[in-house]
């Protein structure tokens, strides 16, 4: 098929493009940065340059591509942001929030005009669920009705994207709620500039309270494989794209520290973490729920190379 990938030069896009090409698809890869065209071309795609916040530019490149499927992977999370400062996520996610609202609208309008029949969009699984019930929840379980104030703008933008994509009438809209990425090009990798890995090496990512917050991870290669599956088949709707092994922070953080060659994380009480890092970061470490991948495996036929972070942290950080 002809597949148009917006956000193709991001961490997931760089894994997704070659997998789509290997599966026999013709890929048009959109990037905002002209200097990244050669890299995308080397992956087997035809690069195009457009700013996702410029509706006319998006309409033009999508119309020229005439895609059957559009994949929305737009974010703005790279660069020298203080990604571990959860007191002010509004600063970190401000541009990404616009891409998930305005950028989504532009891609949907362009897709409709160009006659696309399928639209696959990036969403997020972590921090979303109501903090009640069991430790692992499904796509049908309720979201947090009262998230911490610093997260509200970002979660509202994600909710906007999910509703817009799953409500389209001109085609099939699929939303992929990815878990926390790790592996090449992500914040959790062996690269020296990987933000979260660097914080762990410096012992600036402590274990808070009982470390009972349940995380769902997914290796970046497996996330790309799930996206290819969603391009090719699956009913419209929302899918959790996470590994088989949701686990509390107290289990995975020490393993990750060891994999990174770092000292074991410090322990801090919840009250101190709340003062130092804020309520949002504290809740993420102590109270959040994990996500089930049963629907994605069943309906998309998705198979994971790294079914657990226990394997991926030791073999797949890149």
C-alpha positions as CSV (number, residue, x, y, z in Angstrom):
1,X,0.0,0.0,0.0
2,X,0.9,3.7,-0.2
3,X,1.6,4.8,3.4
4,X,2.2,8.4,4.5
5,X,4.1,8.7,7.7
6,X,4.0,12.0,9.5
7,X,6.8,12.4,12.1
8,X,8.9,9.9,10.2
9,X,12.2,11.3,11.6
10,X,11.3,10.7,15.2
11,X,12.5,7.7,17.3
12,X,9.5,5.6,16.4
13,X,9.4,6.8,12.8
14,X,13.0,5.7,12.2
15,X,12.1,2.2,13.3
16,X,8.7,2.2,11.5
17,X,9.8,3.3,8.0
18,X,12.2,0.4,7.3
19,X,9.7,-2.1,8.7
20,X,7.0,-0.8,6.4
21,X,9.4,-0.9,3.4
22,X,10.5,-4.4,4.3
23,X,6.8,-5.4,4.3
24,X,6.5,-4.2,0.7
25,X,4.7,-0.8,1.3
26,X,5.5,2.4,-0.6
27,X,6.4,4.9,2.1
28,X,6.2,8.7,1.9
29,X,8.0,10.1,5.0
30,X,7.2,13.6,6.2
31,X,9.6,15.6,8.3
32,X,9.8,19.2,9.3
33,X,13.6,19.3,8.9
34,X,15.0,19.4,5.4
35,X,18.4,18.1,6.5
36,X,16.8,14.8,7.5
37,X,15.6,13.9,4.0
38,X,18.7,11.9,3.1
39,X,18.4,9.7,6.2
40,X,14.8,8.9,5.4
41,X,15.7,8.2,1.7
42,X,18.4,5.8,2.9
43,X,15.7,3.9,4.8
44,X,13.7,3.4,1.6
45,X,11.2,6.1,1.8
46,X,10.4,9.1,-0.4
47,X,10.9,12.1,1.9
48,X,8.8,15.3,1.9
49,X,9.2,18.4,4.0
50,X,6.3,20.1,5.7
51,X,5.4,21.8,9.0
52,X,2.5,19.8,10.5
53,X,1.1,23.0,12.0
54,X,0.8,24.5,8.5
55,X,-2.5,23.1,7.2
56,X,-1.9,24.1,3.6
57,X,1.5,22.5,3.5
58,X,0.1,19.3,5.0
59,X,-2.7,19.2,2.5
60,X,-0.3,19.7,-0.4
61,X,2.1,16.9,0.5
62,X,-0.6,14.4,1.4
63,X,-2.5,15.2,-1.9
64,X,0.7,14.6,-3.9
65,X,1.3,11.3,-2.1
66,X,-2.2,10.0,-2.6
67,X,-1.8,7.5,0.4
68,X,-4.1,4.7,1.2
69,X,-3.0,4.9,4.9
70,X,-1.8,7.8,7.0
71,X,0.3,7.2,10.1
72,X,0.4,10.1,12.7
73,X,3.6,9.9,14.8
74,X,4.0,13.6,15.4
75,X,5.7,14.7,18.6
76,X,8.2,17.3,19.6
77,X,10.0,15.7,22.5
78,X,13.6,15.6,21.3
79,X,16.2,18.2,22.1
80,X,17.6,19.7,25.3
81,X,14.4,19.8,27.3
82,X,14.5,18.9,31.0
83,X,12.4,15.8,30.4
84,X,12.7,14.7,34.0
85,X,11.2,17.9,35.5
86,X,7.6,16.8,36.0
87,X,6.7,19.9,37.9
88,X,6.4,21.7,34.5
89,X,5.3,19.1,31.9
90,X,3.3,21.9,30.3
91,X,6.7,23.4,29.0
92,X,7.9,20.0,27.8
93,X,4.7,19.0,26.0
94,X,3.4,22.3,24.8
95,X,4.4,21.8,21.1
96,X,3.5,18.1,21.2
97,X,0.0,19.1,22.5
98,X,-0.4,21.3,19.5
99,X,0.7,18.5,17.2
100,X,-1.9,16.2,18.8
101,X,-4.7,18.8,18.3
102,X,-3.9,21.1,15.4
103,X,-1.6,18.6,13.7
104,X,-4.2,15.9,14.0
105,X,-6.9,18.1,12.4
106,X,-4.6,19.0,9.5
107,X,-3.7,15.3,8.8
108,X,-7.3,14.2,9.1
109,X,-8.5,16.9,6.7
110,X,-5.8,16.1,4.3
111,X,-6.5,12.4,4.5
112,X,-10.2,12.9,3.8
113,X,-9.5,15.1,0.8
114,X,-6.9,12.7,-0.6
115,X,-9.2,9.7,-0.3
116,X,-7.2,7.8,2.4
117,X,-9.0,4.8,3.8
118,X,-7.1,4.2,7.0
119,X,-5.6,6.5,9.7
120,X,-3.3,5.2,12.5
121,X,-2.3,7.6,15.3
122,X,0.1,7.6,18.2
123,X,-1.3,7.9,21.7
124,X,0.0,7.0,25.1
125,X,-0.9,4.4,27.7
126,X,1.0,5.5,30.8
127,X,-0.5,7.7,33.5
128,X,-4.0,7.4,32.0
129,X,-6.1,5.1,34.1
130,X,-8.3,5.8,37.1
131,X,-6.2,4.9,40.2
132,X,-8.7,2.2,41.3
133,X,-9.1,-1.5,40.7
134,X,-6.5,-4.0,39.7
135,X,-2.9,-3.2,38.7
136,X,-3.4,-4.0,35.0
137,X,-6.2,-2.4,33.0
138,X,-7.7,-2.7,29.5
139,X,-8.8,-0.3,26.8
140,X,-12.3,-0.5,28.3
141,X,-11.4,0.6,31.8
142,X,-12.0,4.2,32.9
143,X,-9.4,6.9,32.6
144,X,-8.4,9.0,35.6
145,X,-11.3,11.5,36.1
146,X,-9.1,13.9,38.2
147,X,-5.4,13.7,37.0
148,X,-2.8,15.9,38.7
149,X,-3.0,19.5,37.4
150,X,0.5,19.5,35.7
151,X,-0.7,16.6,33.5
152,X,-4.1,17.9,32.5
153,X,-3.2,19.8,29.4
154,X,-1.2,16.9,27.9
155,X,-3.9,14.4,28.7
156,X,-6.5,16.6,27.2
157,X,-4.6,16.8,24.0
158,X,-4.3,13.0,23.9
159,X,-8.0,12.7,24.6
160,X,-8.7,15.1,21.7
161,X,-6.6,13.0,19.3
162,X,-8.2,9.8,20.4
163,X,-11.7,11.1,19.9
164,X,-11.0,12.8,16.6
165,X,-9.3,9.7,15.1
166,X,-11.8,7.1,16.3
167,X,-14.8,9.3,15.1
168,X,-13.9,9.6,11.5
169,X,-16.6,8.5,9.0
170,X,-14.6,8.5,5.8
171,X,-12.2,5.7,6.8
172,X,-10.9,3.4,9.6
173,X,-9.3,5.2,12.6
174,X,-7.0,3.3,14.9
175,X,-5.3,4.7,18.0
176,X,-2.3,3.0,19.4
177,X,-1.7,3.7,23.1
178,X,2.0,3.0,23.4
179,X,3.7,2.2,26.6
180,X,6.9,3.8,27.8
181,X,9.5,3.5,25.0
182,X,12.9,2.1,25.5
183,X,15.6,1.1,23.1
184,X,17.6,3.1,20.4
185,X,16.7,6.7,20.1
186,X,14.6,6.8,23.2
187,X,15.0,8.3,26.7
188,X,15.9,4.8,27.9
189,X,18.9,3.6,25.9
190,X,22.6,3.2,26.2
191,X,23.3,6.5,24.4
192,X,25.0,9.1,26.6
193,X,22.4,11.7,25.8
194,X,19.4,9.5,26.7
195,X,17.6,11.7,29.2
196,X,16.1,9.1,31.6
197,X,19.1,6.8,31.4
198,X,21.4,9.8,32.2
199,X,19.3,10.6,35.3
200,X,19.5,7.0,36.5
201,X,23.2,6.9,36.1
202,X,23.5,10.1,38.2
203,X,21.1,8.6,40.8
204,X,18.6,11.4,40.1
205,X,15.8,9.0,39.5
206,X,15.0,7.6,42.9
207,X,12.6,4.9,44.1
208,X,9.7,6.7,45.7
209,X,7.8,5.3,48.7
210,X,6.9,1.7,48.1
211,X,7.5,2.0,44.3
212,X,4.1,0.5,43.7
213,X,3.2,2.4,40.6
214,X,2.8,-0.1,37.7
215,X,4.5,0.7,34.5
216,X,4.0,-0.8,31.0
217,X,7.0,-0.6,28.7
218,X,7.5,-1.5,25.1
219,X,10.7,-1.7,23.0
220,X,10.7,0.8,20.2
221,X,11.1,-2.0,17.6
222,X,8.1,-3.8,18.9
223,X,6.1,-0.6,18.9
224,X,7.0,-0.1,15.3
225,X,6.0,-3.7,14.5
226,X,2.6,-3.1,16.1
227,X,2.2,-0.1,14.0
228,X,2.9,-2.0,10.8
229,X,0.2,-4.5,12.0
230,X,-2.3,-1.7,12.5
231,X,-1.5,-0.3,9.0
232,X,-2.3,-3.7,7.5
233,X,-5.3,-4.9,9.4
234,X,-7.4,-4.7,12.6
235,X,-10.7,-3.1,13.3
236,X,-11.0,0.6,14.1
237,X,-10.6,1.5,17.8
238,X,-8.0,1.9,20.5
239,X,-5.2,-0.6,21.3
240,X,-2.7,-0.7,24.1
241,X,0.8,-1.3,22.7
242,X,2.7,-2.6,25.7
243,X,4.7,-5.6,26.5
244,X,3.5,-8.7,28.4
245,X,5.0,-7.7,31.7
246,X,3.5,-4.7,33.5
247,X,5.5,-4.3,36.7
248,X,5.8,-1.9,39.7
249,X,8.7,0.6,39.7
250,X,10.4,-1.3,42.6
251,X,10.9,-4.2,40.2
252,X,12.0,-2.7,36.9
253,X,14.0,0.4,38.1
254,X,16.8,-1.7,39.8
255,X,17.0,-3.9,36.8
256,X,17.3,-1.0,34.5
257,X,20.0,0.6,36.7
258,X,22.0,-2.6,36.5
259,X,21.6,-2.8,32.8
260,X,22.9,0.8,32.5
261,X,25.9,0.0,34.7
262,X,24.6,2.4,37.3
263,X,24.4,2.2,41.1
264,X,21.2,1.1,42.5
265,X,18.6,3.9,42.9
266,X,18.2,5.8,46.1
267,X,15.0,5.5,48.2
268,X,13.1,8.6,49.2
269,X,9.8,8.8,51.1
270,X,6.7,9.9,49.3
271,X,6.4,13.2,51.2
272,X,9.9,14.2,50.2
273,X,9.4,13.3,46.6
274,X,6.2,15.4,46.5
275,X,8.2,18.4,47.8
276,X,11.1,17.9,45.4
277,X,9.4,16.7,42.2
278,X,5.7,17.4,42.6
279,X,2.5,15.4,42.9
280,X,2.5,14.2,39.3
281,X,5.9,12.5,39.5
282,X,5.1,11.0,42.9
283,X,1.8,9.5,41.6
284,X,3.6,8.0,38.6
285,X,6.0,6.2,41.0
286,X,3.5,5.0,43.5
287,X,-0.1,4.8,42.2
288,X,-0.5,4.4,38.5
289,X,-1.8,1.3,36.8
290,X,-0.4,-0.8,34.0
291,X,-2.0,-1.8,30.7
292,X,-3.0,-5.0,29.1
293,X,-1.9,-5.9,25.6
294,X,-4.3,-8.8,25.1
295,X,-6.5,-6.9,22.5
296,X,-3.5,-5.8,20.4
297,X,-2.1,-9.3,20.3
298,X,-5.4,-10.9,19.6
299,X,-6.8,-8.5,17.0
300,X,-3.7,-7.2,15.3
301,X,-1.8,-10.5,15.4
302,X,1.1,-8.6,17.0
303,X,4.2,-10.6,18.1
304,X,6.9,-9.1,20.3
305,X,10.6,-9.6,20.0
306,X,10.9,-8.4,23.6
307,X,7.9,-9.7,25.5
308,X,9.3,-8.4,28.7
309,X,11.4,-5.5,29.8
310,X,13.4,-8.0,31.8
311,X,14.8,-9.3,28.5
312,X,14.7,-5.9,26.7
313,X,16.7,-4.0,29.3
314,X,19.5,-6.5,29.1
315,X,19.5,-7.2,25.4
316,X,17.8,-4.4,23.6
317,X,18.8,-0.9,24.9
318,X,20.9,-0.3,21.8
